[in-house]
């Protein structure tokens, strides 16, 4: 099947995803589905929180927009134009995480666009969204029927693996899939570097990098590098609009628990009633907490980033990814910096 046809199918899927993400009313068949089908997808979006308490309808719709907006014909053609793939498709297992909605979509996109067969092992925390979207992709392109499989059970008869999980999962991945060509991903997080000249609007956008998806993604900022003398009240004032995260019971419980644990351990904390700040060089922080440290010069910043380069997913700041853009990766912004499409070329 020609890649050009697959691109057209994903372009139509992108149109559908963006429309759903923006909560637009069904107008006509330009979104690729009937009014009844569109309503069923909206119901599925609204029901996600009953399957996974972190998957609020706002978070699901945000993910649909972030992913769907990348599925334009221009972007897809430009992205794929630098790769060439074999006419001998492989069965590629995609072991998906479930920390944020549709977190495995980009791997799915890569495998299908490369002409290989996507064997998707769904997370129990996110097992309905991608099959629903994939079902409509098959309606747009029935020729893909033998190229896509979804399962929550074991994957069999595979020839390569892309697996995403925690550091603990890595041992499992190596034991069961190490004999195949593979990409294994483990725990990562993101940081923000401030230089002190940030406007309130920029700090507000940084709040999106911290709190979108309740901070559960590897692209969420969990550590701040601040210039010496930075007034932390500026940070609290800039993120005040994000306080609604506390109204999610799961987030609120994490906030209360971590506050109690660290105070009982006599750790000094700063608190604005929905997020905790702790001065620490630790890269990773518990949910509802942000670690921060002060730096004297750029050399200290560079040293910290270099020390943790294999654990940092994204660096946010004026010299790096724009504030507020951490959760809106481009098509060639690969997780862990590993070019999945180039890897698919080689297998």
C-alpha positions in Angstrom: 0.0 0.0 0.0 1.4 3.4 -1.0 2.5 5.7 1.7 0.6 8.6 0.1 -2.7 6.8 0.6 -1.8 6.1 4.3 -1.0 9.8 4.8 -4.4 10.7 3.4 -6.0 8.4 5.9 -4.2 10.0 8.8 -5.0 13.4 7.5 -8.7 12.5 7.7 -8.2 11.0 11.2 -6.5 14.3 12.2 -9.5 16.3 11.1 -11.7 14.1 13.2 -9.4 14.3 16.3 -9.1 18.1 16.2 -12.9 18.5 15.8 -13.5 16.2 18.8 -10.7 17.9 20.8 -12.3 21.3 20.3 -15.8 19.9 21.1 -17.1 21.1 17.8 -20.6 20.2 16.8 -21.0 17.6 14.0 -21.9 19.6 10.8 -21.4 17.1 8.0 -19.4 14.1 6.8 -16.3 16.2 6.3 -15.0 14.8 9.7 -15.2 11.4 8.1 -17.9 9.9 10.4 -21.7 10.0 10.7 -23.4 12.1 13.3 -24.2 9.0 15.3 -20.5 7.8 15.2 -19.4 11.3 16.2 -21.7 11.3 19.2 -20.4 7.8 20.2 -16.8 9.1 20.2 -17.8 12.1 22.3 -19.5 9.7 24.8 -16.3 7.6 24.9 -14.2 10.7 25.6 -16.6 11.7 28.5 -16.5 8.2 29.9 -12.7 8.0 30.1 -12.6 9.4 33.6 -14.6 6.4 34.8 -12.0 4.0 33.5 -9.0 6.1 34.6 -9.5 8.9 37.1 -6.7 10.9 35.5 -8.3 10.9 32.1 -10.7 13.9 32.4 -12.5 14.9 29.3 -10.4 18.1 29.2 -7.2 16.1 29.2 -8.4 13.7 26.6 -9.5 16.5 24.3 -6.2 18.3 24.9 -4.4 15.2 23.7 -6.6 14.9 20.7 -5.8 18.4 19.6 -2.1 18.2 20.2 -1.8 15.0 18.2 -4.4 15.8 15.5 -3.0 19.1 14.6 0.2 17.4 13.5 -1.7 15.2 11.0 -1.7 17.7 8.2 -0.8 16.5 4.7 2.0 19.0 4.5 3.6 18.0 7.8 3.2 14.3 7.2 4.7 14.4 3.7 7.6 16.6 4.8 8.3 14.4 7.8 8.3 11.1 5.9 10.1 12.3 2.8 13.5 11.8 4.3 12.9 8.1 5.0 12.6 5.1 2.7 11.2 1.8 3.9 11.5 -1.9 2.8 8.8 -3.7 0.9 9.1 -6.5 3.4 6.9 -5.3 6.4 7.7 -6.5 9.9 5.3 -7.2 12.7 6.3 -4.5 15.2 4.9 -4.7 18.7 4.2 -1.4 20.5 4.1 -1.9 24.2 2.2 1.3 25.3 2.2 3.2 28.6 -1.0 4.6 30.0 0.1 7.7 31.9 -1.5 10.2 29.7 -4.2 9.8 27.0 -3.0 8.3 23.7 0.6 8.4 24.8 1.4 5.6 22.3 -0.2 7.3 19.3 3.1 8.6 17.8 4.7 5.1 17.8 1.5 3.8 16.2 1.7 6.5 13.6 5.4 5.7 12.9 4.9 2.0 12.5 1.8 2.3 10.2 3.3 5.0 8.1 6.5 3.0 7.6 4.4 0.2 6.0 5.0 -2.2 8.9 2.4 -4.0 10.9 1.5 -2.4 14.2 0.8 -4.9 17.0 -0.4 -2.6 19.8 -0.3 -3.9 23.4 -2.6 -1.5 25.1 -2.2 -0.3 28.7 -5.0 -1.3 31.0 -5.2 2.4 31.9 -5.8 3.5 28.3 -7.3 0.7 26.3 -10.3 2.2 24.5 -9.3 5.5 22.9 -6.7 4.3 20.3 -8.8 1.3 19.2 -11.8 3.6 18.6 -9.7 6.0 16.5 -8.0 3.1 14.8 -11.3 1.6 13.9 -12.2 4.8 12.0 -8.8 4.9 10.3 -9.7 1.4 9.0 -13.0 2.8 7.7 -11.0 5.5 5.8 -8.5 2.9 4.6 -9.8 -0.7 4.7 -6.5 -1.8 3.1 -4.9 -1.3 6.5 -7.0 -4.1 8.0 -4.1 -6.6 8.1 -1.6 -3.9 9.3 -3.1 -3.0 12.7 -3.9 -5.2 15.7 -4.9 -4.1 19.2 -4.7 -6.3 22.3 -4.6 -6.1 26.0 -3.1 -9.6 26.2 0.2 -11.2 25.1 1.7 -10.2 21.8 2.8 -13.1 19.6 4.7 -13.7 16.3 6.5 -10.4 16.5 9.8 -9.3 14.8 10.6 -6.0 16.5 9.5 -4.1 19.6 9.0 -0.5 20.8 8.3 -0.6 24.5 7.6 2.3 26.9 7.4 1.9 30.7 9.1 2.6 34.0 12.6 1.8 35.2 11.1 -1.3 36.8 9.5 -2.4 33.5 12.9 -2.3 31.8 13.9 -5.7 33.3 10.7 -7.2 32.0 11.3 -5.7 28.5 14.8 -7.1 28.4 13.8 -10.5 29.5 10.9 -11.0 27.1 11.8 -8.8 24.2 15.6 -8.3 24.3 16.2 -10.9 21.5 14.3 -8.7 19.0 15.4 -5.4 17.4 14.0 -3.0 20.0 13.6 0.5 21.4 13.1 0.4 25.2 12.1 3.6 27.0 12.3 4.2 30.8 11.6 6.9 33.3 12.2 10.5 32.1 11.1 13.9 33.2 11.5 17.5 32.1 13.0 20.7 33.5 12.6 24.4 33.0 15.5 26.9 33.0 14.5 30.5 33.9 16.8 33.5 33.5 14.8 35.9 35.7 13.5 38.0 32.8 10.3 36.0 32.3 7.0 37.8 32.1 3.9 36.8 34.1 2.5 35.4 30.8 5.5 33.2 30.2 5.4 31.8 33.7 1.7 31.2 33.2 2.6 29.2 30.1 5.2 27.3 32.1 2.3 26.3 34.3 0.9 24.3 31.4 4.2 22.5 31.1 3.9 21.6 34.8 0.2 20.9 35.2 -1.1 19.6 31.9 -2.2 16.0 32.4 -1.7 16.6 36.1 2.1 16.4 35.6 2.0 12.7 34.8 3.9 12.8 31.5 7.6 12.6 30.8 7.3 15.9 29.1 5.9 17.6 32.2 8.3 19.9 34.1 9.2 18.6 37.6 12.4 20.6 38.2 13.2 24.3 38.0 16.6 25.9 37.6 16.4 29.5 38.8 19.0 32.3 38.9 20.2 33.3 42.3 17.9 35.9 43.8 14.9 34.8 41.9 11.7 35.8 43.8 9.6 32.7 44.0 6.5 34.7 44.7 6.7 35.6 40.9 6.4 31.9 40.1 3.4 31.4 42.4 1.6 34.5 41.0 2.2 33.3 37.4 0.8 29.8 37.9 -2.2 30.8 40.0 -4.6 30.1 37.1 -3.7 26.4 37.2 -5.1 25.9 40.7 -8.1 23.9 39.4 -5.9 20.8 39.3 -6.5 20.5 43.0 -10.1 19.7 42.4 -9.2 16.3 40.9 -9.4 13.9 43.8 -6.4 11.8 42.7 -4.2 14.9 42.4 -5.6 16.4 45.6 -4.8 13.2 47.5 -1.3 13.2 46.2 -0.8 16.8 47.3 -2.1 16.1 50.8 -0.1 12.9 51.2 3.2 14.4 50.0 2.7 17.5 52.1 2.1 15.4 55.2 5.1 13.1 54.5 7.6 15.9 53.9 6.4 18.1 56.8 6.7 15.1 59.2 10.2 14.6 57.9 10.9 18.2 58.6 11.6 19.2 55.0 11.2 22.8 54.3 8.4 23.4 51.7 6.8 26.3 50.0 3.1 25.9 49.4 0.3 27.7 47.5 -2.4 25.3 48.4 -2.2 23.3 45.1 1.5 22.6 44.5 4.5 22.2 46.8 8.0 23.6 46.1 11.0 21.9 47.6 14.6 23.2 47.2 16.5 20.1 46.0 19.0 19.0 43.3 16.9 15.9 42.7 15.7 15.7 39.2 12.5 13.8 39.8 9.8 15.0 42.2 6.6 13.4 43.6 3.3 14.3 42.0 2.0 17.7 43.1 5.5 18.8 44.0 8.2 20.7 42.1 11.9 20.6 42.9 13.9 23.8 42.4 17.5 24.9 42.8 19.3 28.2 42.3 22.3 28.6 39.9 25.1 31.1 39.8 26.1 30.9 36.2 25.5 29.1 32.9 28.2 26.7 33.6 26.2 25.3 36.5 23.2 25.0 34.3 25.1 23.2 31.6 26.7 20.8 34.1 23.3 19.9 35.6 21.7 19.3 32.2 24.7 17.2 31.1 24.7 15.2 34.3 21.1 14.2 33.8 20.9 14.2 30.0 19.8 10.5 29.9 16.9 11.2 32.2 15.7 14.5 30.8 13.0 14.4 28.1 12.5 18.2 27.5 14.3 21.4 28.5 11.9 24.3 28.6 13.1 27.9 28.6 14.0 30.9 26.4 17.0 29.1 24.9 15.2 25.8 24.5 11.5 24.8 24.0 9.1 27.7 24.4 7.2 28.0 27.6 3.9 26.2 27.2 5.0 24.0 24.3 6.4 21.0 26.2 3.3 18.9 25.6 2.9 19.8 21.9 5.8 17.9 20.2 6.4 18.0 16.5 6.4 14.8 14.4 10.2 14.6 14.5 10.4 15.3 18.2 11.0 11.7 19.2 10.8 10.4 22.8 14.2 9.9 24.4 15.7 11.4 21.2 15.6 8.1 19.4 14.5 8.5 15.8 11.8 5.8 15.5 11.4 6.2 11.8 15.1 5.8 11.1 15.1 2.7 13.3 12.2 1.3 11.3 14.1 1.8 8.1 16.9 -0.4 9.5 14.9 -3.4 10.7 
